[in-house]
Amino acid sequence: MLTRIALSVLLIACALGREPAFAADRALTVSFGEAKTTFTAAELLARADAETLAIPADVSYRRAMTYRAVPLLALIGDAARAFDTLEARASDGFVSQLPAKLVTEGASGGAVAWIAVEDPTAPWPNLPGRDASAGPFYLVWQHPERSNIGSEQWPFALAALTGVEDPVHRWPQLAVDPALPSDAAERRGQAAFIKTCLACHRLKGAGEGDIGPDLGQPMNVTRYMTPAGLRALIRDPKSVRTWPQQQMPGFDAKNLPDADLEALIAFLTHMATR
């Protein structure tokens, strides 16, 4: 009798708790200064500006995808204009630093940012090579070529968006020698690092990503890897080393042009001396 009663109580508790717990997991937090708002998937899907959005070449799914989505600029409003950077934090430790102007310029001919929302009644397929979808929230871009949007600027499994300072001001250890000329390769490499690498890798503690190792401490990566090894690792990580939990994708010339790759290595080499 006690066993049956306990089982009944457990089943009732599960039935009562399932939907609130699921809804709580499907929430996106948006913070600008002291203003903080949390949106559930249901709230976003019910917005009047939610649309069916076709993405011809989705970066994460590597094929055409269709989503129900909300325009990011409409969601955050003028708050984005008060900050240099929009920090997009995913639930797996990926943290992309997006220049706010990429979002605001969507209103004047640039790439347009959207928050795709996974409907729990019609879940998205799993991502290639993963056992989970890109949901519950995914920042996608319409016409990404207009603003040179990189592959690491499509954060999936999105959990929070926060207005923050420009990365170099926020983390001075990312700064190159101010005496370098404006067209120095190291400066171009700094921009490439912030755009392509900082979401997963910190540098001397700078950054918020936790997926990959810090590339500046305790030893700078250029101290133990050759330029040739770094080039191969960035282009095709599995050509250099493999392990079961490997996550780093390769960056081809489309996502990281040869000139940017060389500048990135120049930046990392330069940072070993600072």
N, C-alpha and C positions, 0 to 999 in steps of 0.2 A: 504493500500500500504506500509506504513512504517513498519507495522508488518511483512508483507511478505518479505520485503527487509532485515529486521533485522534477520528474521529466516533463510533466504538464506545465509547471512553472517556467522551466527552461524554454520550452517551445513558445509559450506566450511572450516571454521576455524577448526572445529572438524576433518574433513576429512584430512586436511593438518597436523594437530598436533597430530593425534592419533599415527602414527607409530614412529615418533621421541620420543614422550613421553614414549611409551612402550619400545622402545630400551634403553632409558636412564635408565629406571627402572631395566633393565636386564643387569647390569654391575657389574663386580667384580674388586675391587681395590686391587692391590698387591703392598706393600711398604716394601722396605728394605733400611734403612738409608734415604738418600736423593733421591733415585731412586723410582719412583712411576709410575706404569703402570695400565691402566684400560682396561679390556677386556669385550667386549660385548658377549652375548651368541652366536651371529652369528659368531664372530671372532673365538671363541673357537671351535665351531662345524666345522668350515672350516679348522682347523689345520690338517696338514698331520699326526700328531700322535694321532688324535682322534680315538677311537676304540669303538666297541660295547662290553660292559663289563657286565658279568653276576655276580651278587652277590647272592649266595645261601641263605644266612640268613641275610637279611638287618635289621639292628638294629631298624631303625625308622619305616619301614613299617611292620616289624615282619613277613616277608615272602620273598620268592625269588623275585628279581627285576633285570631288565635289563636296562642299561643306555648307552647313548653315553657319553663318558668321555675322559678326557685328563689326562695323568700322571702328578701328582703334581710336582714331582722332575724335570721333563723336563720343566714344566712351569716356575718354579722359578730359576732353574739352580743352580750355585754355591753360590748364595746369601744366601741360607739357611745355609750354613756351617759357615757363619760369625756371626750367632746369636744363642743364647742358645734355644730360644723359638719362636714358630710360633703362634701368637695370631690370632685366627679365630673368627671373629665377625659376628654374625647373625643379621638380620634386626629386630628381636623381643627382643633384649636385652641379648641374650645368648652370652657369650664370653669365649671360651675355650682356655686354655693355653697349647699348644701341644709342648712337647720337640722336638726340631728340629731333634734330632737323630732318632726319630721314622720315620721321612720322609726320611732322608738320608740313613738309614739302609735298606730301601726298595730295594736299588740297590745291596745289598749283602746278600740276603736271608731273610730279615725281611718282615713284612707286607708292602704292597705297597699301597700308598695313591693316590687317583684319585679325580679329580674334575668332578663330574657328572653334565651335563649341560642339562637343560630342553629345549627341542625344542618347541617354541611357537606354531608350527603347530601340535605337538603331545604331549600335556601336560600330565604330570604324574597324577595319581589319588591323591585324597586328603589323607593326613595322617590319620591313625586311630584316631577317636575322634576329628578331626580338620576339619575346612572348607577351608583348603589350602593344597597344595602339599608341598613337600620338596624343591621345586625349588625356584628361578631359578638356584641356584648353591648349590651343596651338596657335602661335603667331605666324601667320602666313602673309605673303606679299602678292599683290596683283601688279603685273608689269614690273617685276624686279629689275629688269635690265635698265629701266629708266634711271635708277639711282645706284646701280652697281651693287646690289644687295648680295652679300656673301652667304655661303651655305651655313655658317655658324650664326647667322642672324635670323634663322627660322627656329626659334626655341619651341620644342614640343614638351608635353607633360608640364605645361606652364602652371605655376602656382602663385606667383606674385609679380607685380610690376611696381617699380618704385622710382621716383624722381631723385636723381643723385647728381653729384658733381662730375665733371669731366674726369676720366680715369687718371690722367697725368697730374691734375691738381689734387685729386683724392689720394693718390699714392705717388709722392714725389720720387720714390725709388725707380719709377718707370722713366723718368726724364733723362734725355741724352745730354751730353755736354752742351751748354748754351752757346759755346763758341763755335759749334759746327755750323757751316753755311746752311741756308734754308733749303737747298736742294741736295743736301747730303744723303747718301744711301741709308745711313743710320736712322735718319728722321722718317724716311719712307718705310723702313723696316719696323720702326716703333708703331706706326699706324697699322701695318700689316699684323703685327703681334696682337695689338688690342682688338682688331677686327676678327682675326682668325684663331688665335691661340688662347687669349685671356679667359675665354668662357670655361675652359677646362684646366688650364695651367696657370698657376701663380708665378710671379717672378720676384724673388727676394721678399716674399710675403705679400706682394701687391696682387690684388684680385680677390674674388669671392668663390671661384670655381674649385671643386674638390674632386673632380674625376681623374685628372692626371697629376703627375708630380710637379713640384715647384722646379722651374728650370733655372733658377738663380741661386738656390741655396739647398744644402750646405755647400754645393759646388756648382758653378755655372756649367750648363750643359756643353758648352764649347770646350771645356777643359778635358772632357772625357769622350767626346765624339768628334770625329773629323768632319770638315765641311761636306765631304762626299757622303759620309754616313748620315748626316742630318738631312741632306737633300733626298736621299733614298727613303729615310724614315718618314719625311713629310709627304712625299709623293705616294709611297706604298709601304705603310708600316710593317706589313707582314713579310716584306722582302728583307727586313732587317732582324726582326725578332717576333716571336709569337708566344702566346700563352692563352689558356682557356677563357679568361675574363677580359681579353683585349677588346677595347672599345674604340680606339682612335681610328677615324676614317682616313683614307688617303685624300690629298688635295691635288687635283689635276691642274693643268695650266689654265683651265677656264676659271676655276675658283681661286687659284693663286698663280698669277702669271710668273714666268721665269724671273723677270726683273724684280718682282715683289719677293720671290723666294730668296734671291741673292741678297736683297736688302734686309730681309728678316734675319738671315745668318749674320750679316754685318752688324745688325742691331744687337743680337745676342752676344757676339764677340765683343762689341763695344761695352756692353753692360758688365762683362767680366772684369773690366778695368775700373769700374766706378763703385 
